[in-house]
């Protein structure tokens, strides 16, 4: 089978596991929702909340990313499935792509929920002319987050204390996504007088980041998990 076919089968397997366990719906979404509500209580100012709402959405997404990645690789390592796939000769690039695709699908669903929560909790509004920028930002940022999460999730999976190692590796690496996605969403929502044209350079940054980690991750994933 081609690497893309194997990657699709792995992605389907991960999504099937999620559908049966419902970790995203029962744990990750409530966690992200509580995070958004806590931010609202902590800031306690409508003007401030409207200004920082895009950043809060992506902060909640990144905190939830850690939970999703740990869950994804805990399933593989607890029963030796990851080692079994490597022993069976499954291409490491296919494993990386499959797990990244599944993670990206879960992140997209979560991000849509968080954007809806921002509209409700923080009084945001989405203009029709900014939908293209908003969708492009979500796609580019999600691809970058999925690539980073899969790469460092595979690296941390083989170590003791991976629950604390993963945040130390992942959060600094996704800082460009936090900055770029926040600025692009600010432009899409018109926060602080930003206009749609201000967001496209940040989308370019997100795209370069996603491509770099996507290509680099697919090449480095095999040696990392083999070690």
Helices and strands as residue ranges (DSSP letters): H 3-21, H 23-23, I 24-28, H 29-43, H 46-78, H 81-87, H 92-122, G 128-130, H 131-157, H 162-173, H 175-189, G 191-193, H 197-226
